Amino acid sequence: MKTFADYVEIYGRNGWKTDFGWLQSASVMMTRDEIANPGTTDLSKFDRNFLLKLDTTNESTLRSSALYKLSYVIPDGTPADTINYTGMTLNQMDAAYEPYVKKYAEIKFTHGGTNDPFTRYVDTISANSSLTKDYAGIVDVDLLRNYYQGLESLITIGLSFDERVATSEDFIVSTRDIFATTLARAIEYGIATIDQVKATFSTYEPTVVT
């Protein structure tokens, strides 16, 4: 089973060993391989349903997505990098740095719950390939607020819930269970009051509001 270190060796952590850079970074190529051939990399330790939602266009999209993202980090408490990079070219710097990355880097996988995409969980594969799952999670209130306001806009543009889901690939409130969770979370975190939720959505989706 291939590790992140194996992919750093082949592609370079940021793809510098290929002609395509971030399009073929270690993280991108590892994720693509795991999706194409399940069980062949350390990423098989993650929930495959969420893994399939990752955007593997390039390193930037992989690690910066609002909903599902995968990136590598050097954890706190790691011994300092003591390499002297003075006078090196960029490729030389990458080559010198990568033994450190291969030794210490952890993979961080951020995802939401099945019916609660706004609670963010960060699962970790350590440098020695052990998995630590995040069972507590943290609610991303800004993300929740954005999508709640998006739901409010449904009323003004006149699309039904089903029409909105069918016509928008990035509409994560894609089931009525998630819709209900979104409204409940919005109340819980002070984004809207119960009366505001009722006033906005009772006619639009009465069953969900109930």
C-alpha positions as CSV (number, residue, x, y, z in Angstrom):
1,M,0.0,0.0,0.0
2,K,1.5,3.3,-1.1
3,T,2.0,6.2,1.4
4,F,2.3,9.9,0.9
5,A,6.0,9.6,1.1
6,D,6.0,7.2,-1.9
7,Y,4.2,9.9,-4.0
8,V,6.5,12.6,-2.9
9,E,9.4,10.4,-4.1
10,I,7.7,10.0,-7.5
11,Y,6.1,13.3,-8.2
12,G,7.5,15.8,-5.6
13,R,5.2,17.2,-2.9
14,N,4.1,20.0,-5.2
15,G,4.6,18.2,-8.5
16,W,8.0,19.7,-9.3
17,K,9.3,16.5,-10.6
18,T,6.8,16.5,-13.5
19,D,6.1,19.0,-16.3
20,F,2.7,19.7,-14.8
21,G,3.5,21.0,-11.3
22,W,0.4,21.3,-9.0
23,L,-1.7,19.3,-11.5
24,Q,0.4,16.3,-10.6
25,S,1.4,17.0,-7.0
26,A,1.9,14.1,-4.6
27,S,-1.5,14.7,-3.0
28,V,-3.4,14.9,-6.3
29,M,-1.8,11.8,-7.8
30,M,-2.3,9.8,-4.6
31,T,-6.0,10.7,-4.5
32,R,-6.5,10.0,-8.1
33,D,-4.9,6.6,-7.7
34,E,-7.0,5.7,-4.7
35,I,-10.2,6.7,-6.4
36,A,-9.3,4.7,-9.5
37,N,-7.9,1.7,-7.6
38,P,-9.5,1.4,-4.2
39,G,-7.2,0.0,-1.5
40,T,-3.9,0.8,-3.1
41,T,-2.9,3.8,-1.0
42,D,-3.1,4.9,2.6
43,L,-6.1,7.0,1.6
44,S,-8.2,3.8,1.7
45,K,-8.3,4.4,5.5
46,F,-10.7,7.4,4.8
47,D,-14.4,7.2,4.1
48,R,-14.6,6.5,0.4
49,N,-18.0,8.2,0.0
50,F,-16.4,11.4,1.0
51,L,-13.2,10.7,-0.8
52,L,-15.1,10.5,-4.1
53,K,-16.3,14.1,-3.5
54,L,-12.8,15.6,-3.6
55,D,-11.8,17.9,-6.5
56,T,-8.5,16.5,-7.8
57,T,-8.1,19.2,-10.6
58,N,-4.9,20.3,-8.9
59,E,-3.3,20.8,-5.6
60,S,-4.9,24.1,-4.9
61,T,-8.5,22.9,-5.4
62,L,-7.7,19.7,-3.5
63,R,-6.7,21.6,-0.4
64,S,-8.8,24.7,-0.5
65,S,-12.4,23.4,-1.1
66,A,-15.0,24.6,1.3
67,L,-16.6,21.2,1.8
68,Y,-14.1,18.4,1.2
69,K,-10.4,18.9,1.2
70,L,-7.2,17.0,1.6
71,S,-3.8,18.4,2.3
72,Y,-0.5,17.5,4.0
73,V,0.9,19.3,7.1
74,I,3.9,19.2,9.2
75,P,2.4,18.7,12.7
76,D,3.2,21.0,15.7
77,G,6.1,19.6,17.8
78,T,8.0,18.2,14.9
79,P,11.8,18.8,15.0
80,A,12.7,21.9,13.1
81,D,13.9,21.8,9.5
82,T,17.6,22.7,9.8
83,I,18.5,22.7,6.1
84,N,20.4,25.8,4.8
85,Y,18.7,26.7,1.6
86,T,21.0,29.7,0.8
87,G,22.0,29.8,-2.9
88,M,19.7,26.9,-4.0
89,T,17.4,27.0,-7.0
90,L,13.7,26.3,-6.4
91,N,14.1,22.7,-7.6
92,Q,17.1,22.2,-5.4
93,M,15.2,23.6,-2.4
94,D,12.4,21.2,-3.1
95,A,14.7,18.3,-3.4
96,A,16.5,19.2,-0.1
97,Y,13.2,19.7,1.7
98,E,11.4,16.5,0.7
99,P,13.3,14.0,3.0
100,Y,11.9,16.1,5.8
101,V,8.4,16.1,4.3
102,K,8.5,12.3,3.8
103,K,9.6,11.7,7.4
104,Y,7.1,14.0,9.2
105,A,4.1,14.9,6.9
106,E,0.6,14.0,7.9
107,I,-2.4,13.8,5.6
108,K,-5.4,15.8,6.8
109,F,-8.9,15.0,5.3
110,T,-11.7,17.5,6.0
111,H,-15.3,16.4,5.4
112,G,-18.8,16.9,6.7
113,G,-21.3,14.5,8.1
114,T,-23.8,12.6,5.9
115,N,-26.7,14.8,6.7
116,D,-24.8,17.6,8.3
117,P,-22.2,19.1,5.9
118,F,-21.7,22.1,8.2
119,T,-20.0,20.1,11.0
120,R,-16.4,19.7,9.8
121,Y,-14.4,16.6,10.7
122,V,-10.7,16.4,10.2
123,D,-9.3,12.8,10.0
124,T,-5.6,12.4,10.0
125,I,-3.1,9.8,8.6
126,S,0.2,10.2,10.4
127,A,3.6,9.7,8.9
128,N,3.7,6.2,10.2
129,S,0.3,5.4,8.4
130,S,-1.9,5.3,11.5
131,L,-5.4,6.8,11.3
132,T,-6.9,9.2,13.8
133,K,-10.6,9.9,13.2
134,D,-12.2,13.1,14.4
135,Y,-15.5,12.2,16.1
136,A,-16.3,15.5,17.6
137,G,-16.1,17.9,14.7
138,I,-16.6,21.7,14.7
139,V,-19.5,23.6,13.1
140,D,-18.4,26.0,10.4
141,V,-20.7,28.8,11.1
142,D,-19.6,31.0,8.2
143,L,-20.3,28.1,5.8
144,L,-23.7,27.4,7.5
145,R,-24.6,31.1,7.2
146,N,-23.8,31.2,3.5
147,Y,-25.9,28.2,2.7
148,Y,-28.8,29.3,4.9
149,Q,-28.8,32.6,3.0
150,G,-28.7,30.6,-0.2
151,L,-31.8,28.8,0.9
152,E,-33.5,32.1,1.6
153,S,-32.8,33.1,-2.0
154,L,-34.8,30.1,-3.2
155,I,-38.0,31.9,-2.2
156,T,-37.2,35.1,-4.1
157,I,-36.2,33.4,-7.4
158,G,-39.2,31.1,-7.4
159,L,-37.5,27.7,-7.8
160,S,-38.8,24.8,-5.9
161,F,-36.4,22.8,-3.7
162,D,-36.3,19.9,-6.1
163,E,-35.7,22.3,-9.1
164,R,-32.9,24.0,-7.2
165,V,-31.2,20.7,-6.4
166,A,-31.6,19.4,-10.0
167,T,-30.1,22.6,-11.6
168,S,-27.2,23.3,-9.3
169,E,-24.2,20.9,-8.9
170,D,-22.8,22.9,-6.0
171,F,-26.0,23.0,-4.0
172,I,-25.0,20.9,-1.0
173,V,-28.4,21.1,0.7
174,S,-29.4,18.3,-1.6
175,T,-31.9,16.3,0.5
176,R,-34.7,17.3,2.9
177,D,-32.7,15.8,5.8
178,I,-29.9,18.2,5.1
179,F,-32.4,21.0,4.6
180,A,-33.9,20.3,8.1
181,T,-30.4,20.1,9.6
182,T,-29.5,23.4,8.0
183,L,-32.5,25.2,9.5
184,A,-32.0,23.6,12.9
185,R,-28.3,24.6,12.9
186,A,-29.2,28.2,11.8
187,I,-31.5,28.5,14.8
188,E,-28.9,26.9,17.1
189,Y,-26.1,29.3,16.1
190,G,-28.2,32.5,16.0
191,I,-28.3,33.0,12.2
192,A,-32.1,33.0,12.3
193,T,-34.8,32.8,14.9
194,I,-37.5,30.1,15.0
195,D,-40.0,32.7,13.9
196,Q,-37.8,33.8,11.0
197,V,-37.4,30.3,9.8
198,K,-41.1,29.7,10.0
199,A,-42.0,32.9,8.2
200,T,-39.5,32.2,5.4
201,F,-40.0,28.5,4.8
202,S,-43.3,27.3,6.2
203,T,-45.1,27.8,2.9
204,Y,-42.1,26.7,0.8
205,E,-41.3,23.5,2.6
206,P,-43.8,23.0,5.4
207,T,-42.9,19.4,6.2
208,V,-39.2,20.3,6.6
209,V,-40.0,23.2,8.9
210,T,-42.2,21.0,11.0
